[in-house]
Amino acid sequence: MYGRFAYVYDELMSDVPYHKWLQLVERETQANQVNGKQILEIACGTGELSVLLAQSGYEVTGVDLSSDMLMVAHEKTESIRENIQFYEQDMSKLEDLGTYSIVTIFCDSLNYLQSSDQVVQTFQRVFTHLDQDGLFLFDIHSPYKIEKIFMDQTFSYVDEDISYIWDCYPGETSYTVEHDLTFFLKDHATGQYERFDEFHTQRTYSVADFTKWLKETGFKIRSITADFTKDAPQEESERIFFVCQK
């Protein structure tokens, strides 16, 4: 899903608030009296949050579906001498990774699953990889963001080294958006720009659906909040956070 994009991801996502996810983990582990520091970061991407977690004293294992993302993560952690284990796995088919005090799926990564069955399977696999009383934290795009912020919009970015055009279209099912991205990356040796394309699909569901699936899996839901606040989701909330406990 992330091919060439993996190698420019950090540059384009330089304003992503990874420190806020770290603060969320620290706040919720303390509030819910989770003593262990073993954390499984699902959809770890290029390892930016993995590094922050490790530097904060967590024992981090990262999982991602993209081998390109994991290659960048490996290079990054080796250069700063952080001991983080990375594995290439599908989040809906996690296996043989042991159990953890905390499992996370951040940065709307759960929205890349294409069916409700895959979401339920992911919840089940997370449940089996959690210690008793362990925490499961994740966030998702809200239906409002999919339908009102993304749908039928075009975004662009222009820089000397990299530019992109990002078109968003309705998907085939409700609360689904298709992202069609075209990048232009400068080759400094020749001064020419290379074009490459990425196509991504994201799908979300109602808070009620996620709540139902989590409870059916066996999770206790500790809180549902929005947009990095402690407030409950509102009609125009864009990012919904779930804190669950086994």
N, C-alpha and C positions, 0 to 999 in steps of 0.2 A: 504494500500500500504506500509506503514511503520509500521511493527509490532515490533518484538524484536529490530530491528535496531534503533528504536526511543530512546532506553535507552543507546545506545552507540554512538549515532549520534554526540553529542557534542565533545566527545573524538576524534573521527575520523575526525571531521571537525574543529579541533582547529585552522587550518591555513586559514579558510575561512575569507575573508576581509570584515566583517560586517561593519567596520568603513567606508569603501569606499561607501557602499550603503547609510549610514547615511550622508556622505558628499554630495552625489548626491542629496538626498532629500533636504538638506539645501540649496545647491547651486541653484537648479531649482525652489524651492519655492520662493526664493528671486529674481531670474532673471525674473520669470513670475508673480511677484507681487501677490502672494497668501498670504493673511493675516491670514487665519484661521490656527489653529494648530491641528484640528481633522483629524486623519489619520486612514484609514482602511488598515491593512496589511494582504493581502490575501496570503495563504500558509505560515503562520507565523512559522510553524514548532515548535521547542522547545523554541521559544521566545527570542532567542539571540538578534536579531535586535529589537524586540519589547521593550526590556529593554533599549537598547541604545537610542531609540527614546523617550521613556518615560523620561529617565534621561536628555534628551536634551530639555524637555519642551513640547513635543507633547502629546496630549490626544489620546491614542492608543487603538484601538480595533483590536484583532487578530482573523483570521479565518483559519481553516485548516480542511482537510478531515480526518486526522488521529486522532483518540481519544487518541492513545498512545502518539503521539507528544504533544497534548494539555495537557495531564496529566503532562508531564515533564515541559511544559511551566507554568502551574498553580503552581507547586511546586517551580519553580525557582522564579517566581514573588512574591509569598507569603514570601519566605525566605528573600527577599530584600525589602519587603513592597512597591512594586510598584502597583498602582491601574490600572490594565489592564484587560479589559473584553475579554474573549475568547469564540468563538462559533465554533461548529463543523458543517461545511457546505461544499457542493460542490461548487467550484467557478463558475461553469456554471449555478448554480441554486440559486444564492444568493437571499435572501429575508428578508424583515422586519428588516433591520439593520440601517435604517435611512440614512442620507446623510453626506458626509465628504468633507473636503477641499482637501484632498489628498487620493488617493488609490494607493497601490503598489502591484506588484506581482514580487518578486525578486528571485534570485538564480535558474534561469531557470525552475521555477515551472510550468509555462505555458506549457512547453514542455511535461508535463505528460498528457495533454489532448489528446485523441486518434483520434479526427476527427476535420476537419475544422469547422463543425457545432458547436462543443463544444467551439471552440475558439471564433467564432462569438457570441455565446450565452453569453460567459463570458464578452466580450466587451460590449454587450448590458446591462448585469446586472451591470457592473461597471458604465456605463453611468448613469443608474438610481440612483445609490448610490453616485453620485458626486454632490456637489454644483455647481451652475453655475460659470464658470471660474475656477473650480477646476482642479487639475492636476492628471493625470494617468501616472504612471511610471512603466515600466516593462522591463525585459531583457529575452532574449531567446538564446539557443544554435544556432549558425549559421549552415547552411547546411555543410560548410567546417568542422566544428568540429564533426558533426555527422558522416560524410562520411570519413574523413581523420584522425581524432584523435581517435575516439572511435572504428570504425568498425573493427571487426576481431582482436581486441587487448585483451590482458590479463594484468591486473594490480594486484599487490599484496602488502600486508602490513604485517609486522611481528613485534609483540611486546610481551612482557612477559604476558600481561593481555588479549590482543585481537589481532587476526590476521584475514586476509581475503584473498580470491582469488576472483577476479572480472573479469568475461569473458563478452565480448561484441560481439553480433551477429547482422547481418542485420535483420531488421523487414520485415513484409510482404508488406509494402508500402514504397514509396520513402522517403528519409530523416528520416527513423525510425531506432532506435537502441534498442535492447533488452539487458538488463543488468542482468546477472545471478551471484548472489553474495553468497558466502559461508563464514560464520563467525565461528570462534572458540574463545569462551569466557571462560576465566579461572574462576572456582569456587574456591575462596580462602579457603573455609571451607574444601574442599576435595582435592584441588590441581589438580583436573581433569578439562579437557576442554569440554565444551558443544558446540555442533555444531548446528547452525541454518541457514536457507537459506532464501534469499529474491529474488524476481523476479520483475524487473521494466522495463517499456517500455517508451521511450521518442520519441517524433516526432516533427519535426520542418517544417517550410515552408520558402519560399523566403521572402526577405524584401518587395518585390513588393506585395506579397499576404497579408502580415500583413498590409501594408499601405492601400491597397484597402479596407480591412475589417474595419479598423479603420475609414476611411473616410466615408464609407457607414453607419457606426453606428452614425456618427455625430461629431467625434473628429476632432480637428485641431491638426496637428502634428507639434510640436515645434522643435524637433530635433531627429535625428537618429545617434547614435554614436557607438563606439566599444571599448570594452576591458578597461572600466573605463577611457577612454581618452575623449577629446572633438573632436576627429577626426572622420570623416565619415568612415563607414565600408569599408574594403578592401577585396580582394579575400580570404586572409588567416586570417581574423578576426575570433575570436572564440566566443565571447559573444557580442550580439547586444543589444543596449539600445534604448528604445523609450520613449520620453517625449511628452505627449499629453495633450490637454486642452479641456474642455467641453465648 
